Amino acid sequence: MGYRPKKRAFMNLQGRRLSYMEDDKLYTLVNFDRSEMTLEVIIKDGDEERTDPKYPFAHLPKNMKKELNPL
């Protein structure tokens, strides 16, 4: 077994600029909490913008899950 550095429980994603479109809404990932497997997401629907602090990791599309790689 090799040395594997411990991953932090909380990860800031703003620098990576991860976002995706779903149902004519733009979802931008802000923070990822590994201990609870939830994300803070900004949802833009036209002119309206709201923040969801407890968006479940399981609701992400497969390509976004690969980008985060929580394990």
Summary of the structure (lengths in Angstrom):
residues: 71
radius of gyration: 13.3
end to end distance: 16.6
largest distance: 51.5
contacts: 152
relative contact order: 0.21
helix: 18%
strand: 46%
